[in-house]
Amino acid sequence: MVALAPLLAAPAQATILLFDQARDATSGTLVVPTTSGATLPSDYGDGVTSAATAVPGGVFTYGNGGEGFTPDVTVDISSAAATPTDPAVRLWQTGYGDLVNLVFADGPGTAGSPELTIRLSAAPGFLVDLYGFDLAAFFADQTIAEVEVLAGAATLFAASDVLVESSTHTSFAFAAPLTAPELVVRLDFSNLPPGIQDDVGIDSIRFGQSIVPEPGTATLVLCGLASAAAVRRRRAPADRPRG
């Protein structure tokens, strides 16, 4: 057997977005505990170096999946109803299933927004690794049109008619992380009436970073795959059932 794991593996790191902080609406800079209806700070999730990462105005806190943090990744979460001055992404404390402190897509008046996107971007020389996230609904279960994870024009994951639970939560966990220089998680609520499009929120977004493999490593991987295929071809006749 050709061992490919050492060639494919790279040191991974993972940050979990907990959404436990906002910024004071009066000062616009002071970091305060999350309150329902507060606007998500635009720099939350950027360049995470520790569970308590210092930022202007205080400290943002994060969870860790055991792999480390993500100093070379930036996060942009926005609503389809965003304006140049407001991403229309709000925080909420409780009421969405069993999740505590999450974000949802806001819209005009009392309406929500038909789409929420989470963009994870790695610095040159790095990749973003998405491990998973949790969704929950407010008050009643909701079925949303689609959940996608995109890398440029490529769709790495897609699920339609997704049931989002309101008593617990609905989890997405990828056994092998979805990886690219930039990933976009897209939540499509367009099938819901506008008045309840903000009744679905997201929490515990777990993502990491890894180093882009060097060209020599990629060549070794391809050679290893070719060798493995050749071994399978040579063994194929002996592996067939005998009549």
Secondary structure, DSSP 4 states (H G I P E B T S, - for coil): ----HHHH----EEEEE---EEE-TTTSS-EEE--TTPBPPTTTTTTB-SSEEEETTEEEEEEE-SS--BTTEEEEEEETT-BTTB--EEEE-S-BTT--SEEEEB-STT-B-SEEEEEEEEPTTEEEEEEEEEEEEBSS-EEEEEEEEEETTEEEEEEEEEEE-SSS-EEEEEEEEEEESEEEEEEE-TTS-GGGTTSEEEEEEEEEEEEPPPHHHHHHHHHHHHHHHHHHHHHHHHHSPP-
